[in-house]
Amino acid sequence: MVDPQEMADVAWILAAATVVLLMFPGLALFYGGMAGSKNVLNMFAMAMSTLGTVTIIYVLYGHGMVLGESLGGIIGNPTDYFGIVGYEASGLEGGFSETLDLAFFTLFACITVSIIASGALGRMKFSAWLIFSVLWATLVYFPLGHWVFGDGWMGNTFEFHDYAGGTAVHMASGFGALALALVLGKRKNMGERPHNMPLVLLGAGILWMGWFGFNGGTAEGANYLAQYTVMTTLFAGGTGMLGFMLYEKIVTGKATVLGLCSGIVAGLVAITPAADAVDPFGALTLGLIAGFFVAWACTWKTKLGIDESLDAFAVHGIGGIVGAMFVVFFGWATYTADEPIRGIFFGGEWSLLFGEMAAIGVTCAYAFGVTWVLVKVMDLTMKIRVEEDAEEDLDFTLHGQTAYDIK
């Protein structure tokens, strides 16, 4: 007889995985709307293609590298779970099985790589992107995933809190996108404006819905933690848009729809490491602060002339750092986290500050450094950037189609 609670857990994780899958077309729309009208299909292709490339390698050896038996704390054993061989068959009885975990963690890996497409906007060969997605997942995400989610050295060395991937997912993808953009160099049409704001808004809305599965599914069952993190995710996304627009209003006098959409994602990114570690008012405050700081980071990046125009670095990199540091100072959860969380301003230990800063520093430095070297080596061996005259219309040049057939 299957436990009814176990059946409820299975149903919730299946639902959570389904809405996480929707994050891929959501991200494609979000990025595609911000791209130029002749590069939108290329962004769609990059955002969606990781469901093919990264899924294959995650099933073959990635799950073992992330959650397999630790090899010196550096990486999991890639032969563990190879092709799901040896997985338990409890699901045949209608209960929870490891195959459900495999599907959920596969989606985490794929969406992390998709975010980095921001750094390749309008100038990277699609074939090079496919190869890059495989290599980046193997060299960057899988090791970081083991350090954060598995029995890796970072989790065993530093005292830090990361509920659902603020480090391995968001900081890694944000700093990876920055390195990719810097090595590729600027586009000739760097100042190109977003071509379709309704697509951006639709994409942001779909991402918000997907985040309920992302954070709620990390609770690993239909339990109070899932309910709580869905609530904090909702609150932070709402105030994130206000924080971003507030900064815009102060600096430019206008609150834009692009800022509204970017602020939503900024709040969602920031709550990811903190969803179980803040109270409802803390979630509202975190979203507001994250939106404001991410908007500042977008401005700062533009002034430096960095062509990472879809803002993965600012939104995911800086947003993830803001969320992680908020836990250190304002964390307050005595009944949701595995261990009670109490920030420094509520009488917590200062050791959490040093551990969190160390984890942030290691994650950002590793992701940026390895990505930089990887892209440099790829460019030397296969020339990953398209010819300059092809940049204006990658949709037709690389994919043989156009997004809009206007006569």
TABELZI-V19860 format. One record per run of one state. SS is the DSSP state (helix for helix, strand for strand, loop for the rest). FROM is the first residue (numbers start at 1). LEN is the number of residues. Records with the same first field share a line. If there is no record, write none. Layout:
SS->FROM-LEN, FROM-LEN
This chain:
loop->1-3, 35-5, 68-2, 72-3, 77-5, 85-5, 94-4, 121-3, 125-1, 150-3, 158-8, 185-12, 218-6, 253-4, 273-7, 304-8, 331-1, 334-7, 343-1, 347-4, 383-2, 386-2, 400-8
helix->4-31, 40-28, 82-3, 90-4, 98-23, 126-24, 153-5, 166-19, 197-21, 224-29, 257-16, 280-24, 312-19, 344-3, 351-32, 388-12
strand->70-2, 75-2, 124-1, 332-2, 341-2, 385-1
